[in-house]
């Protein structure tokens, strides 16, 4: 009796495993459009170009040895072994190239590579150049980095390997990128989606472990600290429930992200809530670049359809023409 029962269960277990494997394969490798990746590429490049325009006037203060952090302190402030502008200055000084020229050259290279990434020209090459220059700038002025820089660098690295030039790009227009949906596009999109889910879940759980986000103190401090304050929110002291409700809402959006962003019924709501959260961060805390970058990530990953468009049925006129030819 036991032998017969095991014999009956084995085929069922095999069928279940096969169905599970098939579902996982479809989830990770079913051919997908590259449009979400293209939106990620275009959005990220646009935000970084805007950031570059803001930083350009103060670039010498950030990256020069006579700037805010001076001399050998600037060269030794970052992690050892990573590229910095100081290395280029030392190497090119033998040829009479000064520090200001090196900084200007890095800026031009950064803008050109971002423009190539934005337009989708030699997309992977442009992404690699952008990532390397961005990383070098980060390592040079490491003490000024914050979440926006780190997330931008991570997703620039992803774009080096993703087929983001297969849609909305010069590469696509010039025939250098295949237009068909691909398994690579699906896998790349899943990497971005899962990364964002882990980021928001870990951020929300970390916030929830302390009391500041439950009692509204974190919201109060975020709005009132001088380095963040853009508007006068002192009136919140008389309406503490608003800060408490805002803190709870932030926890709900972040912890709920990986649970409500996937189902179709709640996806649009959570995309809108997440973008609204980051717009609020940009408006009320002066973290414009961070708010824009994080909004781009969620909009590209979950707000753009990746399923291949179904082939359109021929019109009545086309069908009649085909019958006539036949």
C-alpha positions as CSV (number, residue, x, y, z in Angstrom):
1,X,0.0,0.0,0.0
2,X,2.8,2.4,0.9
3,X,4.6,1.5,-2.4
4,X,1.5,2.3,-4.4
5,X,1.0,5.6,-2.6
6,X,4.6,6.7,-3.3
7,X,4.2,5.6,-6.9
8,X,1.2,7.8,-7.3
9,X,2.8,10.8,-5.5
10,X,6.0,10.8,-7.5
11,X,4.4,11.8,-10.9
12,X,2.4,14.5,-9.1
13,X,5.6,15.9,-7.5
14,X,7.3,15.8,-10.9
15,X,4.4,17.7,-12.5
16,X,4.4,20.3,-9.7
17,X,8.1,20.8,-10.1
18,X,7.8,21.1,-13.9
19,X,5.0,23.7,-13.5
20,X,7.0,25.6,-10.9
21,X,10.1,25.6,-13.1
22,X,8.0,26.7,-16.1
23,X,6.5,29.6,-14.1
24,X,10.0,30.7,-13.0
25,X,11.3,30.5,-16.5
26,X,8.4,32.6,-17.8
27,X,8.9,35.1,-15.0
28,X,12.6,35.5,-15.8
29,X,13.0,34.8,-19.5
30,X,9.7,35.3,-21.3
31,X,10.5,37.7,-24.2
32,X,9.8,41.3,-23.3
33,X,9.9,44.7,-24.9
34,X,12.9,46.9,-24.2
35,X,10.7,49.9,-23.7
36,X,10.9,49.9,-19.8
37,X,14.7,49.8,-20.0
38,X,14.7,52.6,-22.6
39,X,12.6,54.7,-20.3
40,X,15.0,53.9,-17.5
41,X,17.9,54.9,-19.7
42,X,16.4,58.2,-20.9
43,X,15.0,59.2,-17.5
44,X,18.3,58.5,-15.6
45,X,20.4,60.3,-18.3
46,X,18.0,63.3,-18.2
47,X,18.2,63.7,-14.4
48,X,22.0,63.3,-14.4
49,X,22.4,65.9,-17.1
50,X,20.2,68.3,-15.0
51,X,22.4,67.5,-12.0
52,X,25.6,68.1,-14.1
53,X,24.2,71.6,-15.0
54,X,23.7,72.4,-11.3
55,X,27.1,71.1,-10.3
56,X,29.1,72.7,-13.2
57,X,29.6,76.2,-11.5
58,X,30.9,74.6,-8.3
59,X,32.9,71.8,-9.9
60,X,36.3,73.2,-8.9
61,X,35.3,73.5,-5.3
62,X,34.2,69.8,-5.3
63,X,37.0,68.2,-7.3
64,X,40.0,70.5,-7.1
65,X,42.8,70.2,-4.6
66,X,42.3,73.8,-3.8
67,X,38.6,73.4,-3.3
68,X,36.6,72.6,-0.1
69,X,38.7,69.6,0.7
70,X,42.3,70.6,-0.1
71,X,45.6,69.0,-1.1
72,X,46.5,65.6,0.0
73,X,43.4,65.3,2.2
74,X,41.3,65.2,-1.0
75,X,43.5,62.5,-2.5
76,X,43.4,60.4,0.6
77,X,39.7,60.9,1.6
78,X,38.3,58.2,-0.5
79,X,38.7,54.4,-0.6
80,X,42.1,53.2,-1.6
81,X,42.5,51.7,-5.0
82,X,39.5,53.4,-6.7
83,X,40.0,55.9,-9.6
84,X,40.0,59.6,-8.7
85,X,40.7,62.8,-10.6
86,X,43.9,63.2,-8.7
87,X,45.3,60.1,-10.4
88,X,44.7,61.7,-13.8
89,X,46.2,65.0,-12.7
90,X,49.4,63.2,-11.6
91,X,49.6,61.2,-14.8
92,X,48.9,64.1,-17.1
93,X,51.1,66.7,-15.3
94,X,54.1,65.2,-17.1
95,X,52.6,66.4,-20.3
96,X,51.9,69.9,-19.0
97,X,48.2,69.4,-18.5
98,X,46.9,71.3,-15.5
99,X,44.3,70.3,-12.9
100,X,41.7,72.7,-14.2
101,X,42.0,71.2,-17.7
102,X,41.6,67.7,-16.4
103,X,38.5,68.6,-14.4
104,X,37.0,70.4,-17.4
105,X,37.9,67.5,-19.7
106,X,36.2,65.1,-17.3
107,X,33.1,67.3,-17.3
108,X,32.9,67.4,-21.1
109,X,33.4,63.6,-21.3
110,X,30.6,63.1,-18.7
111,X,28.1,65.3,-20.5
112,X,28.9,63.7,-23.9
113,X,28.6,60.2,-22.6
114,X,25.3,61.1,-20.9
115,X,24.1,62.6,-24.2
116,X,25.0,59.4,-26.0
117,X,23.1,57.4,-23.3
118,X,20.1,59.7,-23.6
119,X,19.9,59.3,-27.4
120,X,20.8,55.7,-27.4
121,X,23.9,56.1,-29.5
122,X,26.3,53.1,-29.0
123,X,24.2,52.6,-25.9
124,X,26.4,50.1,-24.0
125,X,29.5,52.0,-24.8
126,X,27.9,55.3,-23.7
127,X,26.6,53.6,-20.5
128,X,30.1,52.2,-19.7
129,X,31.7,55.7,-20.2
130,X,29.1,57.4,-18.1
131,X,29.4,54.8,-15.3
132,X,33.2,55.1,-15.2
133,X,33.3,58.9,-15.2
134,X,30.4,59.1,-12.7
135,X,32.2,56.6,-10.4
136,X,35.5,58.6,-10.7
137,X,33.7,61.8,-9.7
138,X,32.0,60.0,-6.8
139,X,35.3,58.7,-5.5
140,X,37.0,62.1,-5.9
141,X,34.3,63.9,-3.9
142,X,33.2,61.0,-1.7
143,X,32.2,63.1,1.3
144,X,29.5,64.8,-0.8
145,X,27.9,61.6,-2.0
146,X,24.4,60.6,-0.9
147,X,21.7,58.2,-1.9
148,X,21.0,59.8,-5.4
149,X,24.7,59.3,-6.4
150,X,24.9,55.7,-5.2
151,X,21.6,54.6,-6.8
152,X,22.5,56.4,-10.1
153,X,25.9,54.6,-10.2
154,X,24.4,51.2,-9.5
155,X,21.8,51.6,-12.3
156,X,24.3,53.0,-14.7
157,X,26.3,49.9,-14.2
158,X,23.2,47.8,-14.9
159,X,22.7,49.7,-18.2
160,X,26.1,48.6,-19.4
161,X,24.7,45.1,-19.7
162,X,21.0,45.7,-20.4
163,X,19.6,45.9,-23.9
164,X,18.2,49.4,-23.2
165,X,19.2,50.6,-26.7
166,X,16.7,48.2,-28.4
167,X,13.9,50.8,-28.1
168,X,13.6,54.6,-28.4
169,X,17.2,54.9,-29.5
170,X,19.5,55.9,-32.4
171,X,20.8,52.3,-32.3
172,X,17.3,51.1,-33.0
173,X,16.7,53.6,-35.7
174,X,20.1,52.8,-37.4
175,X,19.4,49.0,-37.2
176,X,22.1,48.3,-34.7
177,X,19.7,46.9,-32.1
178,X,17.1,44.1,-32.8
179,X,13.5,45.3,-32.5
180,X,12.1,41.9,-31.4
181,X,11.2,41.3,-27.7
182,X,13.9,39.3,-26.0
183,X,14.6,37.1,-23.0
184,X,17.5,39.5,-22.1
185,X,15.1,42.4,-21.8
186,X,12.9,40.4,-19.5
187,X,15.8,39.3,-17.3
188,X,17.2,42.8,-17.1
189,X,13.8,44.2,-16.1
190,X,13.4,41.6,-13.4
191,X,16.7,42.5,-12.0
192,X,15.7,46.2,-11.7
193,X,12.3,45.3,-10.3
194,X,13.6,42.9,-7.6
195,X,16.4,45.4,-6.7
196,X,13.8,48.1,-6.1
197,X,11.6,45.7,-4.0
198,X,14.6,44.9,-1.8
199,X,15.5,48.5,-1.4
200,X,12.1,49.7,-0.4
201,X,11.4,46.7,1.9
202,X,14.7,47.0,3.7
203,X,14.3,50.8,4.0
204,X,10.8,50.5,5.4
205,X,11.7,47.7,7.8
206,X,14.7,49.7,9.1
207,X,12.5,52.7,9.7
208,X,9.8,50.6,11.4
209,X,12.4,49.2,13.9
210,X,12.8,52.6,15.5
211,X,10.2,54.9,17.1
212,X,10.9,58.0,15.1
213,X,8.7,57.1,12.2
214,X,5.8,55.9,14.4
215,X,5.5,59.0,16.6
216,X,6.1,61.6,13.8
217,X,9.6,62.7,15.0
218,X,11.3,61.7,11.8
219,X,8.8,63.7,9.7
220,X,9.3,66.7,12.1
221,X,13.1,66.6,11.8
222,X,13.1,66.1,8.1
223,X,11.0,69.2,7.6
224,X,12.6,71.4,10.2
225,X,16.4,70.7,10.0
226,X,18.1,73.7,8.4
227,X,19.9,71.6,5.7
228,X,16.5,70.3,4.5
229,X,14.0,73.0,5.4
230,X,12.4,74.7,2.4
231,X,9.2,75.8,4.0
232,X,8.1,76.8,7.5
233,X,6.4,73.8,9.1
234,X,6.6,75.0,12.7
235,X,2.8,74.8,12.8
236,X,3.1,71.0,12.9
237,X,3.9,71.4,16.6
238,X,0.2,72.2,17.1
239,X,-1.0,69.4,14.8
240,X,1.3,66.4,15.7
241,X,-1.2,63.9,14.3
242,X,-0.3,65.1,10.8
243,X,3.4,64.2,11.3
244,X,2.3,60.8,12.8
245,X,0.0,60.0,9.9
246,X,2.7,61.0,7.4
247,X,5.2,58.7,9.1
248,X,2.8,55.8,9.0
249,X,2.1,56.5,5.3
250,X,5.8,56.4,4.5
251,X,6.1,53.0,6.3
252,X,3.1,51.7,4.4
253,X,4.4,52.8,1.0
254,X,7.9,51.4,1.5
255,X,7.0,48.1,3.3
256,X,4.0,47.5,1.1
257,X,6.1,48.2,-2.1
258,X,7.1,44.5,-2.9
259,X,3.6,43.3,-2.0
260,X,1.4,45.7,-3.9
261,X,3.5,46.8,-6.8
262,X,3.3,43.4,-8.6
263,X,-0.5,42.7,-8.6
264,X,-2.2,44.5,-11.5
265,X,-5.1,45.7,-9.4
266,X,-2.8,47.7,-7.0
267,X,0.2,48.4,-9.2
268,X,-0.9,51.8,-10.5
269,X,-1.9,52.9,-7.0
270,X,1.5,51.9,-5.6
271,X,3.4,53.5,-8.5
272,X,1.5,56.7,-7.9
273,X,2.0,56.5,-4.2
274,X,5.8,55.9,-4.6
275,X,6.2,58.7,-7.1
276,X,4.1,61.0,-4.8
277,X,6.4,60.1,-1.9
278,X,9.5,61.1,-3.8
279,X,7.9,64.3,-5.2
280,X,7.2,65.2,-1.6
281,X,10.8,64.5,-0.7
282,X,11.9,66.7,-3.6
283,X,9.5,69.6,-2.8
284,X,9.7,69.7,0.9
285,X,13.3,68.5,1.6
286,X,15.2,70.0,-1.3
287,X,16.4,66.6,-2.5
288,X,15.4,67.2,-6.1
289,X,17.8,64.8,-7.8
290,X,17.1,62.0,-5.4
291,X,13.3,62.4,-5.8
292,X,13.6,62.5,-9.6
293,X,15.9,59.5,-9.8
294,X,13.8,57.3,-7.6
295,X,10.6,58.3,-9.4
296,X,12.2,57.4,-12.7
297,X,13.2,53.9,-11.4
298,X,9.7,53.0,-10.3
299,X,8.0,54.5,-13.4
300,X,10.3,52.6,-15.7
301,X,10.2,49.3,-13.8
302,X,6.5,49.1,-13.1
303,X,4.8,51.9,-15.0
304,X,5.8,50.9,-18.6
305,X,4.3,47.8,-20.2
306,X,6.9,45.2,-21.1
307,X,4.7,42.6,-22.7
308,X,5.1,42.4,-26.4
309,X,2.3,44.1,-28.3
310,X,-0.1,41.7,-30.0
311,X,0.1,41.7,-33.8
312,X,-2.7,43.8,-35.3
313,X,-5.3,42.1,-37.4
314,X,-5.2,43.3,-41.0
315,X,-7.9,45.8,-41.9
316,X,-10.9,44.9,-44.2
317,X,-9.2,46.8,-47.1
318,X,-6.0,44.8,-46.6
319,X,-7.9,41.5,-46.5
320,X,-9.8,42.3,-49.7
321,X,-6.5,43.3,-51.4
322,X,-4.9,40.0,-50.4
323,X,-7.9,38.1,-51.7
324,X,-7.7,40.0,-55.0
325,X,-4.0,39.1,-55.4
326,X,-4.8,35.5,-54.6
